[in-house]
Amino acid sequence: MERYRSIPAYPLFSFSSLKASGTQSGFVYPVLHRLNFLVCRLMYGLGVIEPSQVPVDGPALIVCDHTSMGDPLVLLATAGRPIRFL
């Protein structure tokens, strides 16, 4: 009475290829990071008032209430370290 056969499930997306080393390798990230920094700095005159608030290395949790779509770009330009978003 076995009318259905079992089909193995394959994940649509695998996280095994993502690095968790804290470094950004490749070509795209450094270029886009520089471009974002220049746009924020030159076009908008963005500067950091207290750079000691974000640690240079080690884990940190940055919680923001985004009032505009530009907030993540400003955070990336001013943090001085690689940031990952959820």
Buried (B, 14 or more C-beta within 10 A) or exposed (E): EEEEEEEEEEEEEEEEEEEEEEEEEEEEEEEEBEEBBEBBEEEEEBEEEEEEEBEEEEEEEEEEEEEEEEEBBBBBBBBEEEEEEE
